[in-house]
Amino acid sequence: MCTTNLENLVVDSVTRTGNNNASNTFLGDVLLASNKESQNITQYHPGVSSIDQPDVCGDVRYSFADIADIIRGTDVWSKQSQQMLLQGYLEQTFGKIKDKFKGTEKYDSDSHHPQIL
């Protein structure tokens, strides 16, 4: 899975836009990671003439679910060293974003950030 856009997520690019646009900026970074993964998936299905083929669509759907699981910290890939590094980075990133928006009490009782998505 291509997680480069998530690994290179810059907290300031999400938080400097203000409360109204932070979700949109972060969503853009996640969508870039998902787009790259979709491109990789289509390369693994040579000879497929249409993106609407069930195998390709299923793989893309599961990839989006994997990205959501990584962000929530509920993924099954968590024992691999690269994933552990990414998970730690995402926890640090979400912590900084949460700290930047003090006064927003929606996630105060949630230390593991599963409600962010």
Long-range contacts (C-beta under 8 A, 24 or more apart in sequence): 1-37, 1-40, 1-63, 1-66, 1-67, 1-77, 2-33, 2-36, 2-37, 2-40, 3-33, 3-67, 3-70, 3-86, 4-33, 4-36, 5-29, 5-30, 5-32, 5-33, 5-36, 6-30, 6-33, 6-67, 6-70, 6-71, 6-86, 6-90, 7-86, 7-89, 9-89, 9-90, 9-93, 11-93, 11-96, 11-97, 11-100, 14-97, 15-96, 15-97, 15-100, 15-101, 19-101, 19-104, 22-97, 22-101, 26-97, 30-67, 30-71, 33-67, 34-63, 34-64, 34-67, 37-63, 37-67, 38-63, 68-117, 71-113, 71-116, 71-117, 72-113, 72-114, 72-116, 72-117, 73-112, 73-113, 73-114, 74-114
